Amino acid sequence: MTAIAPHITAFLRERLPLERRASRHTCDSYAYSFQILLEYTSKRLGVAPSALQLEQLDVPLILDFLKHLKSERANAPSTCNVRLAAIKSFMRFVEHRVPSALQQVQRTLAISSQKTDTRLVRYLEKDEVQAMLDAPDPTTRMGIRDRAMLNLAVTAGLRVSELVGLRIEDVTFASRYVDIRVQGKGRRERIIRLWPSVADSLRAWLSVRGQASVPELFLNARGMQMSRSGFEYVLAKHVAKSAGHCPSLRDKRISPHLLRHTCAMRVLQATSDIRKVALWLGHASIQTTEVYLQADPTLKLEALSAMTPPNLRPGTFSPSDRLIGLLKSTRLCGVDLACQPVQEGG
């Protein structure tokens, strides 16, 4: 029997951050996946999490755990796939550390992911974006910060982790424009040049930001780095405020990632080039960007105008007289109205 605790510790403290240079968000996600896995396993087997053995983490238990996520925790298939991906990554790590677990690892890696629904990408319309950007108060320090954050998020299409992790040194003003250096997924860097209006909003925030002990661009009320949940709170607050001027916002579930979708759709509608959208968003594969093609109706209108539909033979439809139709249906039933006596006087 092999204790599982030392291997999980090495996986989370050495394999992910040092060898694979995974982001903090990835490390946190994997750590949480193992937290709920070990809690479930400990409760089911009646063994303390620190005393669990690697051999106890077999395929039947993992499958039951995935069912538990779906039934008890009401997790979507995409979330279940994230948990399964963390388990498989750990098993690949264990494969070289515990040769005796080779068959167990191979059986675990053979577990298939759940199929997920492919939905159309949702995004904000131009008037909805404007209402949201007009919500922060530009005469207060927090209002200036919020307006700069929201403006940068919706124009640059940043992931929330990229937005809150942006440092002052990553912002370079080039004449009237501003260049943003972003480190995205997989340690891939990209530079985005944005409009003078974005540059002005960032200059306004830097003028009131003040000194801080952290290098990040955006700070919370305590002068520390803005967190993901902090930005979500800021976004929800201003969306609720702007909904009074733009009622359509009330019917939409607006998340930080929806702002990224909105930016992608604006770039696609302006350029009609999916490759430019992929470069703007920092996608490693253009297949990831193709989801925006399905959501853009203007591209479908262009396709309609470029195609010639088949011709149909002209004709008009004349409905039959109701009385004649009644007579025909009565005759088909074997009743001859002409042979029936006419009754008078009720």
C-alpha positions as CSV (number, residue, x, y, z in Angstrom):
1,M,0.0,0.0,0.0
2,T,1.2,3.5,-0.9
3,A,0.3,6.6,1.1
4,I,-1.3,9.2,-1.2
5,A,-0.6,12.3,0.9
6,P,3.2,12.7,0.0
7,H,2.4,12.3,-3.8
8,I,-0.4,14.9,-3.7
9,T,1.8,17.3,-1.8
10,A,4.7,16.9,-4.3
11,F,2.2,17.3,-7.2
12,L,0.8,20.5,-5.9
13,R,4.0,22.1,-4.6
14,E,6.6,20.9,-7.1
15,R,5.0,19.4,-10.3
16,L,2.5,22.2,-11.0
17,P,4.2,25.4,-10.0
18,L,7.8,24.5,-10.6
19,E,8.0,21.9,-13.3
20,R,5.0,22.9,-15.4
21,R,5.0,26.6,-14.3
22,A,1.2,26.4,-14.0
23,S,-0.6,29.6,-13.0
24,R,-1.8,30.3,-9.5
25,H,-5.4,29.9,-10.7
26,T,-4.6,26.4,-12.1
27,C,-2.9,25.4,-8.9
28,D,-5.9,26.6,-6.8
29,S,-8.3,24.8,-9.1
30,Y,-6.4,21.5,-8.8
31,A,-6.0,21.9,-5.1
32,Y,-9.8,22.4,-4.7
33,S,-10.5,19.4,-6.9
34,F,-8.4,17.1,-4.6
35,Q,-9.9,18.7,-1.5
36,I,-13.4,17.6,-2.5
37,L,-12.2,14.3,-3.8
38,L,-10.4,13.4,-0.6
39,E,-13.3,14.6,1.5
40,Y,-15.7,12.4,-0.4
41,T,-13.3,9.4,-0.3
42,S,-12.7,9.8,3.4
43,K,-16.4,9.9,4.2
44,R,-17.1,6.9,2.0
45,L,-14.3,4.7,3.3
46,G,-14.3,5.9,6.9
47,V,-10.6,6.8,6.7
48,A,-8.9,10.1,7.5
49,P,-7.8,12.0,4.4
50,S,-4.1,11.9,5.5
51,A,-4.3,8.1,5.9
52,L,-5.7,7.3,2.5
53,Q,-3.8,5.0,0.2
54,L,-3.2,5.4,-3.5
55,E,-4.6,2.0,-4.3
56,Q,-8.0,3.1,-2.8
57,L,-8.3,5.7,-5.5
58,D,-9.5,3.2,-8.1
59,V,-11.7,3.6,-11.1
60,P,-15.0,2.6,-9.4
61,L,-14.5,5.2,-6.7
62,I,-13.6,7.9,-9.2
63,L,-16.7,7.1,-11.2
64,D,-18.8,7.3,-8.0
65,F,-17.2,10.6,-7.2
66,L,-18.1,12.0,-10.6
67,K,-21.7,10.8,-10.0
68,H,-21.6,12.5,-6.6
69,L,-20.6,15.8,-8.2
70,K,-23.5,15.7,-10.6
71,S,-26.2,14.5,-8.3
72,E,-25.3,15.9,-4.9
73,R,-23.3,19.0,-5.8
74,A,-25.3,19.8,-9.0
75,N,-22.2,20.3,-11.0
76,A,-22.4,20.8,-14.7
77,P,-20.6,18.3,-17.0
78,S,-17.9,20.9,-17.7
79,T,-17.1,21.2,-14.0
80,C,-17.0,17.4,-13.7
81,N,-14.5,17.3,-16.6
82,V,-12.3,19.8,-14.8
83,R,-12.2,17.6,-11.7
84,L,-11.5,14.5,-13.8
85,A,-8.7,16.4,-15.7
86,A,-7.0,17.2,-12.3
87,I,-7.2,13.5,-11.3
88,K,-5.8,12.3,-14.7
89,S,-2.9,14.8,-14.5
90,F,-2.1,13.6,-11.0
91,M,-2.1,9.9,-12.2
92,R,0.3,10.8,-15.0
93,F,2.6,12.2,-12.3
94,V,2.2,9.1,-10.2
95,E,2.9,6.8,-13.1
96,H,6.7,7.5,-12.9
97,R,6.9,7.6,-9.1
98,V,5.0,4.4,-8.3
99,P,5.6,1.8,-11.1
100,S,3.5,-0.7,-9.3
101,A,0.4,1.5,-10.0
102,L,0.8,1.4,-13.8
103,Q,-2.4,-0.6,-14.4
104,Q,-4.4,1.5,-12.0
105,V,-3.1,4.7,-13.8
106,Q,-4.0,3.3,-17.2
107,R,-7.5,2.4,-16.2
108,T,-8.0,5.9,-14.7
109,L,-6.7,7.6,-17.8
110,A,-9.3,5.6,-19.9
111,I,-12.2,7.2,-18.1
112,S,-13.9,9.3,-20.8
113,S,-15.0,12.9,-20.2
114,Q,-18.7,13.8,-20.2
115,K,-20.3,15.4,-23.2
116,T,-21.2,19.0,-22.8
117,D,-23.8,21.2,-24.4
118,T,-22.5,23.7,-27.0
119,R,-24.4,27.0,-26.5
120,L,-24.3,30.2,-28.4
121,V,-21.9,32.8,-27.0
122,R,-23.7,35.6,-25.2
123,Y,-22.5,39.2,-25.3
124,L,-23.5,42.8,-24.6
125,E,-24.9,45.2,-27.2
126,K,-23.4,48.6,-27.7
127,D,-26.0,50.5,-25.7
128,E,-25.6,48.0,-22.8
129,V,-21.8,48.4,-22.7
130,Q,-22.2,52.2,-22.7
131,A,-24.7,52.1,-19.9
132,M,-22.4,50.0,-17.8
133,L,-19.4,52.3,-18.5
134,D,-21.4,55.3,-17.5
135,A,-22.4,53.8,-14.1
136,P,-19.2,54.6,-12.1
137,D,-18.9,58.1,-10.7
138,P,-15.9,59.8,-12.4
139,T,-15.6,62.3,-9.5
140,T,-14.5,59.8,-6.9
141,R,-11.3,57.7,-6.6
142,M,-13.2,54.3,-6.6
143,G,-15.4,55.5,-9.5
144,I,-12.3,56.4,-11.5
145,R,-10.8,52.9,-10.7
146,D,-14.0,51.1,-11.6
147,R,-14.4,52.9,-14.9
148,A,-10.8,52.2,-15.9
149,M,-11.2,48.5,-15.0
150,L,-14.5,48.0,-16.8
151,N,-13.3,50.0,-19.9
152,L,-10.1,47.9,-20.1
153,A,-11.9,44.6,-19.6
154,V,-14.4,45.2,-22.4
155,T,-12.0,46.8,-24.9
156,A,-9.0,44.4,-24.4
157,G,-11.1,41.3,-23.8
158,L,-9.0,40.3,-20.8
159,R,-9.7,37.2,-18.7
160,V,-10.4,38.3,-15.1
161,S,-7.1,36.7,-14.0
162,E,-5.3,38.8,-16.6
163,L,-7.1,41.9,-15.5
164,V,-6.5,41.7,-11.8
165,G,-2.9,40.4,-12.4
166,L,-1.9,43.3,-14.6
167,R,1.0,45.3,-13.3
168,I,1.9,49.0,-13.7
169,E,5.0,48.0,-15.7
170,D,2.8,46.2,-18.2
171,V,1.1,49.5,-19.2
172,T,3.0,51.7,-21.7
173,F,1.6,54.9,-23.1
174,A,2.5,55.4,-26.8
175,S,1.5,58.9,-27.8
176,R,-2.2,59.0,-27.4
177,Y,-2.6,55.2,-27.3
178,V,-1.7,52.7,-24.7
179,D,0.0,49.3,-25.0
180,I,-1.0,46.5,-22.6
181,R,1.3,43.6,-22.2
182,V,-0.7,40.5,-21.1
183,Q,0.5,37.1,-19.9
184,G,-2.3,34.7,-20.7
185,K,-2.7,31.0,-20.4
186,G,0.3,28.8,-20.9
187,R,2.6,31.7,-20.2
188,R,1.8,33.2,-23.6
189,E,2.4,36.9,-23.8
190,R,0.7,39.3,-26.1
191,I,0.6,43.1,-26.5
192,I,-2.7,44.9,-27.2
193,R,-2.8,48.5,-28.4
194,L,-5.9,50.3,-27.3
195,W,-7.7,53.6,-28.1
196,P,-6.9,57.1,-26.6
197,S,-10.1,56.9,-24.5
198,V,-8.8,53.8,-22.8
199,A,-5.4,55.5,-22.3
200,D,-7.2,58.5,-20.7
201,S,-9.1,56.4,-18.3
202,L,-5.9,54.6,-17.2
203,R,-4.1,57.9,-16.8
204,A,-6.9,59.2,-14.6
205,W,-6.6,56.1,-12.4
206,L,-2.8,56.3,-12.1
207,S,-3.1,59.9,-11.1
208,V,-5.1,59.0,-8.0
209,R,-3.8,55.4,-7.4
210,G,-1.1,56.6,-5.1
211,Q,1.8,54.4,-3.7
212,A,1.1,50.8,-2.8
213,S,3.1,47.8,-1.5
214,V,2.0,45.7,-4.5
215,P,2.9,46.2,-8.1
216,E,-0.5,45.4,-9.6
217,L,-2.3,48.2,-11.4
218,F,-5.7,47.9,-9.8
219,L,-6.0,48.0,-6.0
220,N,-8.9,47.3,-3.6
221,A,-10.1,49.6,-0.9
222,R,-7.3,48.3,1.4
223,G,-4.6,49.2,-1.0
224,M,-3.9,45.5,-2.0
225,Q,-4.2,43.7,-5.2
226,M,-7.8,43.5,-6.6
227,S,-9.1,39.9,-6.4
228,R,-11.3,38.0,-8.8
229,S,-14.2,38.2,-6.4
230,G,-13.5,41.9,-5.9
231,F,-13.9,42.6,-9.6
232,E,-17.0,40.4,-9.8
233,Y,-18.5,42.6,-7.0
234,V,-17.6,45.8,-8.8
235,L,-19.1,44.5,-12.0
236,A,-22.3,43.4,-10.3
237,K,-22.7,46.7,-8.5
238,H,-22.4,48.8,-11.6
239,V,-24.6,46.5,-13.7
240,A,-27.4,46.8,-11.2
241,K,-27.0,50.6,-11.3
242,S,-27.0,50.8,-15.1
243,A,-30.0,48.5,-15.4
244,G,-32.2,51.4,-14.5
245,H,-31.1,53.2,-17.7
246,C,-30.8,50.1,-19.8
247,P,-33.6,47.6,-18.8
248,S,-32.2,44.8,-21.1
249,L,-29.4,44.3,-18.6
250,R,-31.9,43.0,-16.1
251,D,-32.5,39.9,-18.2
252,K,-28.8,39.0,-18.7
253,R,-26.5,37.1,-16.4
254,I,-23.4,39.3,-16.7
255,S,-20.0,37.8,-15.6
256,P,-16.5,39.1,-16.2
257,H,-16.1,36.5,-19.0
258,L,-19.1,38.0,-20.7
259,L,-17.1,41.2,-21.2
260,R,-14.4,39.1,-22.9
261,H,-17.1,37.6,-25.2
262,T,-18.3,41.1,-26.0
263,C,-14.9,42.3,-27.0
264,A,-14.4,39.2,-29.2
265,M,-17.7,39.9,-31.0
266,R,-16.9,43.5,-31.6
267,V,-13.5,42.6,-33.1
268,L,-15.2,39.9,-35.3
269,Q,-17.9,42.3,-36.5
270,A,-15.3,45.0,-37.3
271,T,-12.8,42.8,-39.1
272,S,-14.7,39.7,-40.2
273,D,-11.4,37.8,-39.6
274,I,-11.5,35.0,-37.0
275,R,-7.7,34.9,-36.9
276,K,-7.5,38.5,-35.7
277,V,-10.0,37.6,-32.9
278,A,-7.8,34.7,-31.9
279,L,-4.7,37.0,-31.7
280,W,-6.6,39.7,-29.8
281,L,-7.8,37.2,-27.2
282,G,-4.6,35.2,-27.0
283,H,-6.1,31.8,-28.1
284,A,-3.6,29.1,-28.7
285,S,-5.9,27.4,-31.2
286,I,-8.2,29.1,-33.7
287,Q,-10.7,26.3,-33.0
288,T,-11.4,27.9,-29.6
289,T,-12.3,31.1,-31.4
290,E,-14.7,29.5,-33.9
291,V,-17.5,29.6,-31.3
292,Y,-18.0,33.3,-32.1
293,L,-18.8,32.6,-35.7
294,Q,-22.0,30.8,-34.6
295,A,-23.1,33.8,-32.6
296,D,-22.6,36.6,-35.2
297,P,-25.7,37.0,-37.3
298,T,-24.0,39.5,-39.6
299,L,-21.8,36.8,-41.1
300,K,-24.8,34.7,-41.8
301,L,-26.4,37.7,-43.6
302,E,-23.3,38.0,-45.7
303,A,-23.6,34.4,-46.6
304,L,-27.2,34.8,-47.6
305,S,-26.4,37.8,-49.9
306,A,-23.6,35.8,-51.6
307,M,-25.8,32.8,-52.3
308,T,-28.6,32.4,-54.8
309,P,-31.6,30.4,-53.5
310,P,-33.4,27.9,-55.7
311,N,-36.5,29.2,-57.6
312,L,-40.0,27.9,-56.7
313,R,-42.8,27.6,-59.2
314,P,-45.2,30.6,-58.7
315,G,-48.7,29.9,-57.7
316,T,-51.5,31.0,-55.5
317,F,-53.6,29.1,-53.0
318,S,-57.4,29.4,-53.1
319,P,-59.2,27.8,-50.2
320,S,-62.2,25.8,-51.1
321,D,-65.7,27.0,-50.2
322,R,-66.8,25.8,-46.8
323,L,-70.2,24.7,-47.9
324,I,-68.8,22.7,-50.8
325,G,-66.3,21.1,-48.5
326,L,-69.1,20.1,-46.1
327,L,-71.1,18.5,-48.9
328,K,-68.1,16.6,-50.2
329,S,-67.3,15.2,-46.7
330,T,-70.9,14.3,-46.1
331,R,-71.1,12.4,-49.4
332,L,-68.0,10.5,-48.6
333,C,-69.6,9.3,-45.5
334,G,-72.3,7.6,-47.5
335,V,-75.1,10.1,-46.9
336,D,-77.0,11.5,-49.9
337,L,-78.5,14.8,-48.9
338,A,-80.7,14.9,-52.0
339,C,-82.7,11.8,-50.8
340,Q,-83.3,13.2,-47.4
341,P,-86.8,14.8,-46.7
342,V,-86.9,18.4,-45.9
343,Q,-88.4,19.1,-42.5
344,E,-90.2,22.4,-42.0
345,G,-91.2,24.1,-38.9
346,G,-88.6,22.8,-36.4
